[in-house]
Amino acid sequence: MGELSVSKEIILGALSTVQEPDLKKDLVTLNMIKDVELGVGEVRFTVVLTTPACPLKEKIRKDCEDAIHNLVHPDLKIVINMTAEVTTLTSKDPLIPGVKNVIAVASGKGGVGKSTVTANLAMALKNAGAKVGILDADISGPSIPVMFGAEDLQPLVTEVDGKNRIQPIMQYGIKMISMGFLAPTESPVPWRGPMMTQALRQFFGDTNWDELDYLLIDLPPGTSDIHLTLVQLIKLTGAVIVTTPQKVALSDATKGLAFFKQAGINVPLLGLVENMAYFTPAELPENKYYLFGKDGGKQLAEKYAVPFLGEVPLIQAIREAGDEGKPIASTEGPSADAFASIAANLAQQVAISNAKQAS
């Protein structure tokens, strides 16, 4: 390296002082440093993050640069390639072998915007570079096809490894399966519990999900046969609870939290999202009107020691985007930014939860 006496070992030694903020271990021990290359007056290497949606990406980059400049040489040119490999504890599940993380999105009651949150979280994760799918587990009231403008589409069935598999609908880069693709929009699905749970099993086992970083499960309201079947069928990475600040919604959200925490189920709670947190009119974007109360979701998360992933404002454009079949997270603006932040926090909690369970 010319006048600079630097080796790969020296660079790794400096980077071993950089801690991954969430996992509380250094980058070298976590095997997050790859492809160290030395040149004349410069060093190049790759940092492999635990998710492409990592909210601390730039902090980790700066910490690496500071460590090398402080411990190796202040004039060394540093070129860092930031990439990601999503962690997993479920990728060996024979039912969904290529899916790294399965995340249930639940609510204690209907009308809190759970499907809207699911659709936009999926979109935001995809925008960050992740491979994402949605399984619409609300068999009798599917909403996902409408929210993605795909209600007139029908999945194909193709042979994969000698078995007929459903090909999920792909819209905006997101793979989806829903009863809404298989039954006419105007037709009700008056099925008893066992028929619904069988449909859920087929959505998992007979769908060609291929490789996904995150599969979001849009659950029906409450805690029903579908919820019990899900936790028995698949090893869930964790669950997200959606609520509004309103007292009656918080009461039901508490039941949702308790369901996943109870003995025999014990699914990690990745966080809580407060939807419709406040109303902001388009003509007065700085104004906030707390129509359903203030900070109810945040306080519930604190009470039960659950991560608070963020709040979503009550904005007309979010509803319009869902009705038009293009989630607002696919656009730009404050609403898209809110979902991007929540998605990054969710990805962060997935990585933390996986690391805890693996240790």
Contacts in CASP RR format, 6 or more apart in sequence:
PFRMAT RR
TARGET T0000
AUTHOR 0000-0000-0000
METHOD contacts of the structure
MODEL  1
MGELSVSKEIILGALSTVQEPDLKKDLVTLNMIKDVELGVGEVRFTVVLT
TPACPLKEKIRKDCEDAIHNLVHPDLKIVINMTAEVTTLTSKDPLIPGVK
NVIAVASGKGGVGKSTVTANLAMALKNAGAKVGILDADISGPSIPVMFGA
EDLQPLVTEVDGKNRIQPIMQYGIKMISMGFLAPTESPVPWRGPMMTQAL
RQFFGDTNWDELDYLLIDLPPGTSDIHLTLVQLIKLTGAVIVTTPQKVAL
SDATKGLAFFKQAGINVPLLGLVENMAYFTPAELPENKYYLFGKDGGKQL
AEKYAVPFLGEVPLIQAIREAGDEGKPIASTEGPSADAFASIAANLAQQV
AISNAKQAS
1 38 0 8 1.000
1 39 0 8 1.000
1 40 0 8 1.000
1 41 0 8 1.000
2 40 0 8 1.000
2 41 0 8 1.000
4 41 0 8 1.000
4 73 0 8 1.000
4 75 0 8 1.000
4 76 0 8 1.000
6 38 0 8 1.000
6 43 0 8 1.000
6 72 0 8 1.000
6 73 0 8 1.000
6 76 0 8 1.000
7 38 0 8 1.000
8 36 0 8 1.000
8 38 0 8 1.000
10 72 0 8 1.000
11 36 0 8 1.000
11 38 0 8 1.000
11 43 0 8 1.000
11 45 0 8 1.000
11 68 0 8 1.000
11 72 0 8 1.000
12 28 0 8 1.000
12 33 0 8 1.000
12 36 0 8 1.000
13 28 0 8 1.000
13 71 0 8 1.000
14 67 0 8 1.000
14 68 0 8 1.000
14 70 0 8 1.000
14 71 0 8 1.000
14 72 0 8 1.000
15 26 0 8 1.000
15 27 0 8 1.000
15 28 0 8 1.000
15 33 0 8 1.000
15 45 0 8 1.000
15 64 0 8 1.000
15 67 0 8 1.000
15 68 0 8 1.000
16 26 0 8 1.000
16 27 0 8 1.000
16 28 0 8 1.000
16 29 0 8 1.000
17 26 0 8 1.000
17 67 0 8 1.000
17 71 0 8 1.000
18 26 0 8 1.000
18 27 0 8 1.000
18 60 0 8 1.000
18 63 0 8 1.000
18 64 0 8 1.000
18 67 0 8 1.000
19 25 0 8 1.000
19 26 0 8 1.000
19 27 0 8 1.000
19 63 0 8 1.000
20 26 0 8 1.000
20 27 0 8 1.000
20 30 0 8 1.000
20 32 0 8 1.000
20 50 0 8 1.000
20 60 0 8 1.000
21 56 0 8 1.000
21 59 0 8 1.000
21 60 0 8 1.000
22 50 0 8 1.000
22 56 0 8 1.000
22 348 0 8 1.000
22 351 0 8 1.000
22 352 0 8 1.000
22 355 0 8 1.000
23 30 0 8 1.000
23 50 0 8 1.000
23 351 0 8 1.000
23 352 0 8 1.000
23 355 0 8 1.000
27 33 0 8 1.000
27 47 0 8 1.000
27 60 0 8 1.000
27 64 0 8 1.000
31 48 0 8 1.000
32 47 0 8 1.000
32 48 0 8 1.000
32 49 0 8 1.000
33 45 0 8 1.000
33 46 0 8 1.000
33 47 0 8 1.000
33 48 0 8 1.000
34 45 0 8 1.000
34 46 0 8 1.000
34 47 0 8 1.000
34 48 0 8 1.000
35 44 0 8 1.000
35 45 0 8 1.000
35 46 0 8 1.000
35 81 0 8 1.000
36 43 0 8 1.000
36 44 0 8 1.000
36 45 0 8 1.000
37 43 0 8 1.000
37 44 0 8 1.000
37 45 0 8 1.000
41 75 0 8 1.000
41 76 0 8 1.000
41 77 0 8 1.000
42 76 0 8 1.000
42 77 0 8 1.000
42 78 0 8 1.000
42 79 0 8 1.000
43 68 0 8 1.000
43 76 0 8 1.000
43 77 0 8 1.000
43 78 0 8 1.000
43 79 0 8 1.000
44 78 0 8 1.000
44 79 0 8 1.000
44 80 0 8 1.000
44 81 0 8 1.000
45 79 0 8 1.000
45 80 0 8 1.000
45 81 0 8 1.000
46 80 0 8 1.000
46 81 0 8 1.000
46 82 0 8 1.000
46 83 0 8 1.000
47 60 0 8 1.000
47 61 0 8 1.000
47 64 0 8 1.000
47 80 0 8 1.000
47 81 0 8 1.000
47 82 0 8 1.000
47 83 0 8 1.000
48 83 0 8 1.000
48 84 0 8 1.000
48 85 0 8 1.000
49 57 0 8 1.000
49 60 0 8 1.000
49 82 0 8 1.000
49 83 0 8 1.000
49 84 0 8 1.000
49 85 0 8 1.000
50 84 0 8 1.000
50 85 0 8 1.000
50 86 0 8 1.000
50 87 0 8 1.000
50 347 0 8 1.000
50 351 0 8 1.000
50 354 0 8 1.000
50 355 0 8 1.000
51 84 0 8 1.000
51 86 0 8 1.000
51 87 0 8 1.000
51 128 0 8 1.000
51 130 0 8 1.000
51 213 0 8 1.000
51 347 0 8 1.000
51 348 0 8 1.000
51 350 0 8 1.000
51 351 0 8 1.000
52 84 0 8 1.000
52 86 0 8 1.000
52 128 0 8 1.000
52 129 0 8 1.000
52 130 0 8 1.000
52 213 0 8 1.000
52 347 0 8 1.000
53 124 0 8 1.000
53 125 0 8 1.000
53 128 0 8 1.000
53 129 0 8 1.000
53 130 0 8 1.000
53 343 0 8 1.000
53 344 0 8 1.000
53 346 0 8 1.000
53 347 0 8 1.000
53 348 0 8 1.000
54 60 0 8 1.000
54 84 0 8 1.000
54 344 0 8 1.000
54 347 0 8 1.000
54 348 0 8 1.000
54 351 0 8 1.000
55 341 0 8 1.000
55 344 0 8 1.000
55 345 0 8 1.000
55 347 0 8 1.000
55 348 0 8 1.000
56 348 0 8 1.000
57 82 0 8 1.000
60 82 0 8 1.000
61 80 0 8 1.000
61 82 0 8 1.000
64 78 0 8 1.000
64 80 0 8 1.000
65 78 0 8 1.000
65 80 0 8 1.000
68 76 0 8 1.000
68 78 0 8 1.000
69 76 0 8 1.000
69 78 0 8 1.000
84 129 0 8 1.000
86 100 0 8 1.000
86 101 0 8 1.000
86 130 0 8 1.000
86 213 0 8 1.000
86 214 0 8 1.000
86 347 0 8 1.000
86 350 0 8 1.000
86 351 0 8 1.000
87 100 0 8 1.000
87 101 0 8 1.000
87 350 0 8 1.000
87 351 0 8 1.000
87 354 0 8 1.000
87 355 0 8 1.000
87 358 0 8 1.000
88 100 0 8 1.000
88 101 0 8 1.000
88 237 0 8 1.000
88 354 0 8 1.000
89 101 0 8 1.000
89 235 0 8 1.000
89 237 0 8 1.000
89 354 0 8 1.000
89 357 0 8 1.000
89 358 0 8 1.000
90 96 0 8 1.000
90 99 0 8 1.000
90 100 0 8 1.000
90 101 0 8 1.000
90 102 0 8 1.000
90 234 0 8 1.000
90 235 0 8 1.000
90 236 0 8 1.000
90 237 0 8 1.000
91 97 0 8 1.000
91 98 0 8 1.000
91 99 0 8 1.000
91 100 0 8 1.000
93 99 0 8 1.000
93 234 0 8 1.000
93 235 0 8 1.000
95 204 0 8 1.000
95 205 0 8 1.000
95 233 0 8 1.000
95 234 0 8 1.000
96 102 0 8 1.000
96 204 0 8 1.000
96 205 0 8 1.000
96 209 0 8 1.000
96 215 0 8 1.000
96 234 0 8 1.000
98 209 0 8 1.000
98 210 0 8 1.000
98 211 0 8 1.000
98 212 0 8 1.000
99 209 0 8 1.000
99 211 0 8 1.000
99 212 0 8 1.000
99 215 0 8 1.000
100 211 0 8 1.000
100 212 0 8 1.000
100 213 0 8 1.000
100 214 0 8 1.000
101 213 0 8 1.000
101 214 0 8 1.000
101 215 0 8 1.000
101 237 0 8 1.000
101 350 0 8 1.000
101 354 0 8 1.000
102 215 0 8 1.000
102 217 0 8 1.000
102 234 0 8 1.000
102 235 0 8 1.000
102 236 0 8 1.000
102 237 0 8 1.000
102 238 0 8 1.000
103 214 0 8 1.000
103 215 0 8 1.000
103 216 0 8 1.000
103 217 0 8 1.000
103 236 0 8 1.000
103 237 0 8 1.000
103 238 0 8 1.000
103 239 0 8 1.000
103 240 0 8 1.000
103 270 0 8 1.000
103 346 0 8 1.000
103 350 0 8 1.000
104 217 0 8 1.000
104 219 0 8 1.000
104 227 0 8 1.000
104 230 0 8 1.000
104 236 0 8 1.000
104 238 0 8 1.000
104 239 0 8 1.000
104 240 0 8 1.000
104 260 0 8 1.000
104 267 0 8 1.000
105 114 0 8 1.000
105 117 0 8 1.000
105 118 0 8 1.000
105 121 0 8 1.000
105 216 0 8 1.000
105 217 0 8 1.000
105 218 0 8 1.000
105 219 0 8 1.000
105 239 0 8 1.000
105 240 0 8 1.000
105 242 0 8 1.000
106 114 0 8 1.000
106 219 0 8 1.000
106 222 0 8 1.000
106 227 0 8 1.000
106 239 0 8 1.000
106 240 0 8 1.000
106 241 0 8 1.000
106 242 0 8 1.000
106 256 0 8 1.000
106 259 0 8 1.000
106 260 0 8 1.000
107 113 0 8 1.000
107 114 0 8 1.000
107 219 0 8 1.000
107 221 0 8 1.000
107 222 0 8 1.000
107 241 0 8 1.000
107 242 0 8 1.000
107 243 0 8 1.000
107 252 0 8 1.000
107 253 0 8 1.000
107 256 0 8 1.000
108 221 0 8 1.000
108 222 0 8 1.000
108 223 0 8 1.000
108 241 0 8 1.000
108 243 0 8 1.000
108 249 0 8 1.000
108 252 0 8 1.000
108 253 0 8 1.000
108 255 0 8 1.000
108 256 0 8 1.000
109 221 0 8 1.000
109 222 0 8 1.000
109 248 0 8 1.000
109 249 0 8 1.000
109 252 0 8 1.000
109 253 0 8 1.000
110 221 0 8 1.000
110 222 0 8 1.000
111 221 0 8 1.000
112 242 0 8 1.000
112 243 0 8 1.000
112 244 0 8 1.000
112 249 0 8 1.000
112 253 0 8 1.000
112 275 0 8 1.000
112 276 0 8 1.000
113 242 0 8 1.000
113 275 0 8 1.000
113 276 0 8 1.000
114 218 0 8 1.000
114 219 0 8 1.000
114 221 0 8 1.000
114 242 0 8 1.000
114 275 0 8 1.000
115 136 0 8 1.000
115 138 0 8 1.000
115 143 0 8 1.000
115 144 0 8 1.000
115 147 0 8 1.000
115 218 0 8 1.000
116 147 0 8 1.000
116 275 0 8 1.000
116 318 0 8 1.000
116 319 0 8 1.000
116 322 0 8 1.000
116 327 0 8 1.000
117 240 0 8 1.000
117 242 0 8 1.000
117 273 0 8 1.000
117 275 0 8 1.000
117 312 0 8 1.000
117 342 0 8 1.000
118 134 0 8 1.000
118 144 0 8 1.000
118 216 0 8 1.000
118 218 0 8 1.000
119 134 0 8 1.000
119 144 0 8 1.000
119 147 0 8 1.000
119 148 0 8 1.000
119 218 0 8 1.000
119 322 0 8 1.000
119 327 0 8 1.000
119 329 0 8 1.000
120 312 0 8 1.000
120 318 0 8 1.000
120 327 0 8 1.000
120 328 0 8 1.000
120 329 0 8 1.000
120 339 0 8 1.000
121 216 0 8 1.000
121 240 0 8 1.000
121 329 0 8 1.000
121 339 0 8 1.000
121 342 0 8 1.000
121 343 0 8 1.000
121 346 0 8 1.000
122 132 0 8 1.000
122 133 0 8 1.000
122 134 0 8 1.000
122 174 0 8 1.000
122 214 0 8 1.000
122 216 0 8 1.000
122 327 0 8 1.000
123 172 0 8 1.000
123 174 0 8 1.000
123 327 0 8 1.000
123 329 0 8 1.000
123 330 0 8 1.000
123 339 0 8 1.000
124 329 0 8 1.000
124 336 0 8 1.000
124 339 0 8 1.000
124 340 0 8 1.000
124 342 0 8 1.000
124 343 0 8 1.000
124 344 0 8 1.000
125 132 0 8 1.000
125 213 0 8 1.000
125 214 0 8 1.000
125 343 0 8 1.000
125 346 0 8 1.000
125 347 0 8 1.000
126 132 0 8 1.000
126 172 0 8 1.000
126 173 0 8 1.000
126 174 0 8 1.000
127 329 0 8 1.000
127 330 0 8 1.000
127 340 0 8 1.000
128 340 0 8 1.000
128 343 0 8 1.000
128 344 0 8 1.000
128 347 0 8 1.000
130 213 0 8 1.000
130 214 0 8 1.000
130 347 0 8 1.000
131 211 0 8 1.000
131 212 0 8 1.000
131 213 0 8 1.000
131 214 0 8 1.000
132 173 0 8 1.000
132 174 0 8 1.000
132 175 0 8 1.000
132 212 0 8 1.000
132 213 0 8 1.000
132 214 0 8 1.000
132 215 0 8 1.000
132 216 0 8 1.000
133 168 0 8 1.000
133 174 0 8 1.000
133 175 0 8 1.000
133 176 0 8 1.000
133 209 0 8 1.000
133 212 0 8 1.000
133 214 0 8 1.000
133 215 0 8 1.000
133 216 0 8 1.000
134 144 0 8 1.000
134 174 0 8 1.000
134 175 0 8 1.000
134 176 0 8 1.000
134 177 0 8 1.000
134 178 0 8 1.000
134 215 0 8 1.000
134 216 0 8 1.000
134 217 0 8 1.000
134 218 0 8 1.000
135 176 0 8 1.000
135 177 0 8 1.000
135 178 0 8 1.000
135 203 0 8 1.000
135 204 0 8 1.000
135 207 0 8 1.000
135 215 0 8 1.000
135 216 0 8 1.000
135 217 0 8 1.000
135 218 0 8 1.000
136 142 0 8 1.000
136 143 0 8 1.000
136 144 0 8 1.000
136 145 0 8 1.000
136 176 0 8 1.000
136 177 0 8 1.000
136 178 0 8 1.000
136 179 0 8 1.000
136 180 0 8 1.000
136 218 0 8 1.000
137 200 0 8 1.000
137 203 0 8 1.000
137 217 0 8 1.000
137 218 0 8 1.000
137 219 0 8 1.000
137 220 0 8 1.000
137 226 0 8 1.000
137 230 0 8 1.000
138 179 0 8 1.000
138 218 0 8 1.000
138 219 0 8 1.000
138 220 0 8 1.000
138 226 0 8 1.000
139 179 0 8 1.000
139 189 0 8 1.000
139 191 0 8 1.000
139 196 0 8 1.000
139 199 0 8 1.000
139 200 0 8 1.000
139 220 0 8 1.000
139 226 0 8 1.000
140 179 0 8 1.000
140 188 0 8 1.000
140 189 0 8 1.000
140 190 0 8 1.000
140 191 0 8 1.000
140 196 0 8 1.000
140 220 0 8 1.000
141 179 0 8 1.000
141 189 0 8 1.000
141 220 0 8 1.000
142 178 0 8 1.000
142 179 0 8 1.000
142 180 0 8 1.000
143 218 0 8 1.000
144 176 0 8 1.000
144 178 0 8 1.000
144 180 0 8 1.000
144 218 0 8 1.000
145 151 0 8 1.000
145 153 0 8 1.000
145 169 0 8 1.000
145 176 0 8 1.000
145 178 0 8 1.000
145 180 0 8 1.000
145 181 0 8 1.000
145 185 0 8 1.000
146 322 0 8 1.000
146 323 0 8 1.000
146 325 0 8 1.000
147 322 0 8 1.000
147 325 0 8 1.000
147 327 0 8 1.000
148 169 0 8 1.000
148 171 0 8 1.000
148 172 0 8 1.000
148 174 0 8 1.000
148 176 0 8 1.000
148 325 0 8 1.000
148 326 0 8 1.000
148 327 0 8 1.000
149 171 0 8 1.000
149 324 0 8 1.000
149 325 0 8 1.000
149 326 0 8 1.000
150 169 0 8 1.000
150 171 0 8 1.000
150 176 0 8 1.000
150 181 0 8 1.000
150 325 0 8 1.000
151 180 0 8 1.000
151 181 0 8 1.000
151 185 0 8 1.000
153 169 0 8 1.000
153 171 0 8 1.000
153 181 0 8 1.000
154 181 0 8 1.000
154 182 0 8 1.000
155 166 0 8 1.000
155 167 0 8 1.000
155 168 0 8 1.000
155 169 0 8 1.000
155 177 0 8 1.000
155 181 0 8 1.000
155 182 0 8 1.000
156 166 0 8 1.000
156 167 0 8 1.000
157 164 0 8 1.000
157 165 0 8 1.000
157 166 0 8 1.000
157 167 0 8 1.000
158 164 0 8 1.000
158 165 0 8 1.000
158 167 0 8 1.000
158 208 0 8 1.000
159 165 0 8 1.000
160 208 0 8 1.000
164 206 0 8 1.000
165 206 0 8 1.000
165 207 0 8 1.000
165 208 0 8 1.000
166 177 0 8 1.000
166 202 0 8 1.000
166 203 0 8 1.000
166 206 0 8 1.000
166 207 0 8 1.000
166 208 0 8 1.000
167 207 0 8 1.000
167 208 0 8 1.000
168 175 0 8 1.000
168 176 0 8 1.000
168 177 0 8 1.000
168 207 0 8 1.000
168 208 0 8 1.000
168 209 0 8 1.000
169 175 0 8 1.000
169 176 0 8 1.000
169 177 0 8 1.000
169 178 0 8 1.000
169 181 0 8 1.000
170 176 0 8 1.000
172 326 0 8 1.000
172 327 0 8 1.000
172 330 0 8 1.000
175 209 0 8 1.000
175 210 0 8 1.000
175 212 0 8 1.000
177 203 0 8 1.000
177 207 0 8 1.000
179 189 0 8 1.000
179 199 0 8 1.000
183 189 0 8 1.000
191 199 0 8 1.000
193 224 0 8 1.000
193 225 0 8 1.000
193 226 0 8 1.000
194 225 0 8 1.000
196 225 0 8 1.000
196 226 0 8 1.000
197 225 0 8 1.000
197 226 0 8 1.000
197 229 0 8 1.000
200 226 0 8 1.000
200 229 0 8 1.000
200 230 0 8 1.000
200 233 0 8 1.000
201 229 0 8 1.000
201 233 0 8 1.000
204 233 0 8 1.000
204 234 0 8 1.000
209 215 0 8 1.000
214 347 0 8 1.000
214 350 0 8 1.000
217 230 0 8 1.000
219 226 0 8 1.000
219 227 0 8 1.000
219 230 0 8 1.000
220 226 0 8 1.000
222 252 0 8 1.000
222 255 0 8 1.000
222 256 0 8 1.000
223 255 0 8 1.000
223 256 0 8 1.000
223 259 0 8 1.000
227 259 0 8 1.000
230 236 0 8 1.000
231 260 0 8 1.000
231 265 0 8 1.000
231 267 0 8 1.000
236 267 0 8 1.000
236 268 0 8 1.000
237 268 0 8 1.000
237 270 0 8 1.000
237 350 0 8 1.000
237 353 0 8 1.000
237 354 0 8 1.000
238 260 0 8 1.000
238 267 0 8 1.000
238 268 0 8 1.000
238 269 0 8 1.000
238 270 0 8 1.000
238 350 0 8 1.000
238 353 0 8 1.000
239 260 0 8 1.000
239 267 0 8 1.000
239 268 0 8 1.000
239 269 0 8 1.000
239 270 0 8 1.000
239 271 0 8 1.000
240 270 0 8 1.000
240 271 0 8 1.000
240 272 0 8 1.000
240 273 0 8 1.000
240 309 0 8 1.000
240 346 0 8 1.000
241 253 0 8 1.000
241 256 0 8 1.000
241 257 0 8 1.000
241 269 0 8 1.000
241 271 0 8 1.000
241 272 0 8 1.000
241 273 0 8 1.000
241 306 0 8 1.000
242 253 0 8 1.000
242 272 0 8 1.000
242 273 0 8 1.000
242 275 0 8 1.000
243 249 0 8 1.000
243 250 0 8 1.000
243 252 0 8 1.000
243 253 0 8 1.000
243 272 0 8 1.000
243 273 0 8 1.000
243 274 0 8 1.000
243 275 0 8 1.000
243 296 0 8 1.000
243 297 0 8 1.000
243 300 0 8 1.000
244 250 0 8 1.000
244 274 0 8 1.000
244 275 0 8 1.000
244 276 0 8 1.000
244 277 0 8 1.000
244 292 0 8 1.000
245 274 0 8 1.000
245 276 0 8 1.000
245 277 0 8 1.000
245 290 0 8 1.000
245 292 0 8 1.000
245 293 0 8 1.000
245 294 0 8 1.000
245 295 0 8 1.000
245 296 0 8 1.000
245 297 0 8 1.000
246 292 0 8 1.000
246 293 0 8 1.000
249 292 0 8 1.000
250 296 0 8 1.000
250 297 0 8 1.000
250 300 0 8 1.000
253 272 0 8 1.000
253 297 0 8 1.000
253 300 0 8 1.000
254 300 0 8 1.000
254 304 0 8 1.000
257 269 0 8 1.000
257 272 0 8 1.000
257 300 0 8 1.000
257 304 0 8 1.000
257 306 0 8 1.000
259 265 0 8 1.000
260 266 0 8 1.000
260 267 0 8 1.000
260 268 0 8 1.000
260 269 0 8 1.000
261 267 0 8 1.000
261 269 0 8 1.000
268 353 0 8 1.000
268 357 0 8 1.000
269 304 0 8 1.000
269 306 0 8 1.000
269 307 0 8 1.000
270 307 0 8 1.000
270 309 0 8 1.000
270 346 0 8 1.000
270 349 0 8 1.000
270 350 0 8 1.000
270 353 0 8 1.000
271 301 0 8 1.000
271 306 0 8 1.000
271 307 0 8 1.000
271 308 0 8 1.000
271 309 0 8 1.000
271 346 0 8 1.000
271 349 0 8 1.000
272 297 0 8 1.000
272 300 0 8 1.000
272 301 0 8 1.000
272 306 0 8 1.000
272 307 0 8 1.000
272 308 0 8 1.000
272 309 0 8 1.000
273 309 0 8 1.000
273 310 0 8 1.000
273 311 0 8 1.000
273 312 0 8 1.000
273 342 0 8 1.000
274 295 0 8 1.000
274 296 0 8 1.000
274 297 0 8 1.000
274 298 0 8 1.000
274 308 0 8 1.000
274 310 0 8 1.000
274 311 0 8 1.000
274 312 0 8 1.000
275 311 0 8 1.000
275 312 0 8 1.000
276 291 0 8 1.000
276 292 0 8 1.000
276 312 0 8 1.000
276 313 0 8 1.000
276 314 0 8 1.000
277 290 0 8 1.000
277 311 0 8 1.000
277 312 0 8 1.000
277 313 0 8 1.000
277 314 0 8 1.000
278 288 0 8 1.000
278 289 0 8 1.000
278 290 0 8 1.000
278 291 0 8 1.000
278 294 0 8 1.000
278 311 0 8 1.000
278 313 0 8 1.000
278 314 0 8 1.000
279 288 0 8 1.000
279 289 0 8 1.000
279 290 0 8 1.000
279 291 0 8 1.000
279 313 0 8 1.000
279 314 0 8 1.000
279 315 0 8 1.000
280 287 0 8 1.000
280 288 0 8 1.000
280 289 0 8 1.000
280 313 0 8 1.000
280 314 0 8 1.000
280 315 0 8 1.000
280 334 0 8 1.000
281 287 0 8 1.000
282 315 0 8 1.000
282 316 0 8 1.000
282 317 0 8 1.000
285 334 0 8 1.000
288 313 0 8 1.000
291 314 0 8 1.000
297 308 0 8 1.000
297 311 0 8 1.000
298 308 0 8 1.000
298 310 0 8 1.000
298 311 0 8 1.000
300 306 0 8 1.000
301 307 0 8 1.000
301 308 0 8 1.000
302 308 0 8 1.000
307 345 0 8 1.000
307 349 0 8 1.000
309 342 0 8 1.000
309 345 0 8 1.000
309 346 0 8 1.000
309 349 0 8 1.000
310 338 0 8 1.000
310 341 0 8 1.000
310 342 0 8 1.000
310 345 0 8 1.000
311 338 0 8 1.000
312 318 0 8 1.000
312 335 0 8 1.000
312 338 0 8 1.000
312 339 0 8 1.000
312 342 0 8 1.000
313 334 0 8 1.000
313 335 0 8 1.000
313 338 0 8 1.000
315 334 0 8 1.000
315 335 0 8 1.000
317 328 0 8 1.000
317 335 0 8 1.000
318 328 0 8 1.000
318 335 0 8 1.000
321 327 0 8 1.000
321 328 0 8 1.000
321 330 0 8 1.000
321 331 0 8 1.000
322 328 0 8 1.000
328 335 0 8 1.000
328 336 0 8 1.000
328 339 0 8 1.000
329 335 0 8 1.000
329 336 0 8 1.000
329 339 0 8 1.000
329 340 0 8 1.000
329 343 0 8 1.000
330 336 0 8 1.000
END
